[in-house]
Amino acid sequence: MDNIKQILKNLHPEYDFDSSTNFVEDGFLDSFALTALIAELDEAFGISIDGLDIVPENFASWNSILDVVKKNGGNV
């Protein structure tokens, strides 16, 4: 989980992700940030997130990101 937190902090240091319950609805992650986040997650965990899993709901919270990383073979 710390890896994911660091990736998000590096992408958007101006946001307090810990205070958000939905990163997408709160405007922390738009389509450009999601693309960058997916690329970073793929690289950090040596995975390739399936295109069908690339929906905003899978990147809305710490748990949803963790779940999608695990689902795609990431060792978290």
N, C-alpha and C positions, 0 to 999 in steps of 0.2 A: 504493500500500500504506500510506503514511503516513496518508492520510485514514481508512482503515479502522481503523488502530491508534488514532488519535485518537478516533474514534467509540466504539470499545470502551472506551477509557480513560475517556471521559466517562460512559458508561453504568455502568461498574463500576470506579471508581478503586481499589477495595480489592483487586482481583485482579491478579496478574502473568500476563497472557496470554502473555508470552514464555516462561514456564516450563511452559506446558501443551502437550500434544500433542493433546488433545481437549477443547475448551472445554465441550462438552455433558456428556460423561462426568465431567469434573472438577467439574461443578456451577457453572461460571462463567456459563452461559447456560441459563435455564429458559424456559418458554413465554412468560412475560411479557417477559423480556429479548430473546428472539428477535423478538417483535412490535415492540418498540421499535427493535431493531437494523435490521430490515427497513425500517421507516419512515424511519430516519435514512439508510440506504443509498439508498433511493429518492430522497430529497430531495437528498442530497449529490451523487449521480451523474446526476440527472435521468432516472431509469429507473423502471420498475414491474416488480418481480420477479414472475415468473409464479407463480401459485398452485401449480403442479405442482413448482416448484423449492423450495418452502417445506417442506423436510424437515430434520431435525436434522443429517444427514450433510453438508448443504451449508453449514453454519455451524459446523463442528467445529474448523476450523483456519484459519490465515491463507490458505493456498492454496485451500481449498475456498470460502471467502468470496470471494476474488479471482476464482475461476473462475465463481461464480454471478453476480457483478456483471458480468463480461465477457460471459457468456452472454446476459445480459439487456440488453446494449447499453451498459454503463458503460464509459467511457473511463478506464482505470486506468493 
